[in-house]
Amino acid sequence: MVSPDDQELSAAIQAADSPDWSVRAAVGRRLAASDKIDEVADVLHRLLLDLRDSAVTQETAEALLARKDTAGLRSVLLASSQAAEFWTIDQLGDALECNPEWMTTEGADRLIQQLNELTADDDAGVRDEAQRILSGLRGGRRGSR
């Protein structure tokens, strides 16, 4: 028997292909909050790189970063390393650079710890993005692309 949570997750995954940007953005927020982030990583990645509306990118990235965990940050860094469109690069950069959580000592310490961990990630793009941000932080400013 399929649990209600699994049914809801399945429905969200199907809605990720909606022509309506607000539906896709809501799916991004829903999936970003999921305990099964590894199972929906491909869908989240697609939403982070949404070619039809940058609001989908922005809302999905912000929701992933709101998790305050390495998995959410890694998803955003991976998308940032693969983004090709200016508006996507801009939205992902804003989400990474303007997160108010990182303005607190606790949040900044957590970010630095997670970035240090991600400099050893299996994916070269994630490693490079983590290193780029760390280099910017060491230089007294956030790194820019």
Secondary structure, 3 states (H helix, E strand, C coil): CCCHHHHHHHHHHHHCCCCCHHHHHHHHHHHHCCCCCCCCHHHHHHHHCCCCCHHHHHHHHHHHHHCCCHHHHHHHHHHHHHCCCHHHHHHHHHHHHCCHHHHCHHHHHHHHHHHHHHCCCCCHHHHHHHHHHHHHHHCCCCCCC
